[in-house]
Amino acid sequence: MHQKRRQDEVQAKSKSRKQLKPVNSELGVTKEAAEKMIAEKEKKEREAEAKKQHNAFLKIWRMERDAVIAAGVAARKENKARQRKFRELQKELKKQGLDVPSDSELRISIPDPEAEWKATDVTWLELQAKKAKESEPAADDKDEDEEEVTFIIDTVGDPTLQRDFIPFGEDSDGGSEFGYNDHDSEEDVQEQQGYY
């Protein structure tokens, strides 16, 4: 038993020491390289510890959030039941020509703890802001998606587009440049253009 405990102590000591492996085994480790390696290891350890603490905080925060959401669901359920009872009582009293007393407990709504928590919890608000920011497309993405497109419509080659075309200039004989007058009916114009 004593020997087992001693082996555990020796093993723990070897794990607690910081061992540096040289980059080039022939030359060994220089002082600057060793200090740099130690600093990098300490930085990684600090980051790992910070991540552990953050994860522990999030775990506790999620448990609190879930409890508040459950309480909010229960409160809303109770509030609906209260409203139902209030309407039933109001119908009964209305038949008798009376009104629900103003000091009745049924007139007081049950507050929703979930809504209050969401409005005041800093972590919740930060997460919502982060989600909103992530869902917005970046300004660069908008510019890349939008392209200028020009549509060219050939009204001369397509006769169906010509009938909606109204010329602005008129010839000296009172008719238009297409050979029909303003007093011609639409059927006459279409007949001249060859639609019939």
Protein Blocks (a to p, Z undefined) as FASTA:
>chain_A
ZZmmmmmmmmmmmmmpccdddfblmnopafklmmmmmmmmmmmmmmmmmmmmmmmmmmmm
mmmmmmmmmmmmmmmmmmmmmmmmmmmmmmmmmmnopacdfkbfklpccddfklmmmmmm
mklmmmmmmmmmmmpccfklmmmmpccddddddfklmmklmmmpccfbdcfkopafkopa
fklcfklmmmmnopZZ
